[in-house]
Amino acid sequence: MKLSQFKYAIPKNLIAKNPKSPRDSCKLMIVNKETGELETKKFKDIIDYMNEGDVLVLNDSKVFNARLYGTKEKTRAKIEVFLLRQLSQDENIWDVVVDPARKVRIGNRIFFTKNLYCEVIDNTTSRGRIVRFNYPGDFSKYIEKLGRTPLPPYIKRESTEKDKDDYQTVYAKNTGSVAAPTAGMHFTKDLLKKIEAKGIKIAYITLHIGLGTFRLVEVEDLSKHRMDSEYYELTKESADIINAAIQKKGKKVIAVGTSVARVLESNVITSKHVRYGKGWTDKFIHPPQTVRVIDKFVTNFHLPQSTLLMLTCSVAERDLIMKAYKKAIKEKYRFYSYGDAMLII
């Protein structure tokens, strides 16, 4: 398929700037890939589409306050330093993106407090830099204190203290993402308790989402697009839970979000088995590929021509998904990270 086949026009007023409260009160579109039927429900109704013995797979990665603001030594120019990942804990070296990049060169120091600064030691891309912070100890407390919530670029407002909780799943545990696994943000602790009480198993995977989730696809031929690598972990305990459901007739694997889908599909051995492990994945799932171990899929309404939309069109037929998007626009669903959700059954 071609990039142009995933293009659609989204009215700006449908781009959600803030989440619904409570989380599970947002809209949920049920997309039936067998009948083509589309229904509108509330997210809390998702429990009605799960049965005892099914497995709900969640990404427990936690977003950290990756956006730092500092001033350049001597010129005092304001610089944004966006933390991507730590390359060396001992030396506190990080892979970052800086803005404005034209003002940041190797050897420059950027100060965040009177005594805390980073020094640029290398270039990576046009905006990418490798920096070393002068703080040798546990840097996480400084990130928590000085950093801001890394809201997506299409949310045109400053992040607030409220976003620190809102832009996070209620089950977030393992710190490492600079973008939230947004399909999971609709779950409340109470809803998860009800799901478990119904006999549905919950399995957790970890995939630390990077800025690549927002990177534009710039080639018409999708086979030429390359995904950024992201770190994941799938424990033996979770793999065993998932495999038990796969092998038991009538039980379903329900993947929550594209990050979960990428981990499962990166680790599938056969349609009857996923393997546990950890590492990096750059798997790009798009039509005509299909998913092999996912029976039901929870996701948000994604950007046009995004890899997230393309993956969704590998779970159900592209024409059906685009029909669902057309309905969502007509019925004023809320789009993107803080928007409404879709369940493909």
PyMOL commands that set and color helices and strands:
alter all, ss='L'
color gray80, all
select helices_A, chain A and resi 3-6+12-14+23-25+43-49+101-103+140-146+161-166+182-186+189-197+211-214+222-224+236-247+258-266+307-315+318-330
alter helices_A, ss='H'
color red, helices_A
select strands_A, chain A and resi 27-31+38-42+55-59+61-63+67-72+78-88+93-99+109-111+117-123+128-133+174-177+201-207+230-234+253-256+268-270+273-274+277-281+296-300+341-344
alter strands_A, ss='S'
color yellow, strands_A
deselect
rebuild
show_as cartoon
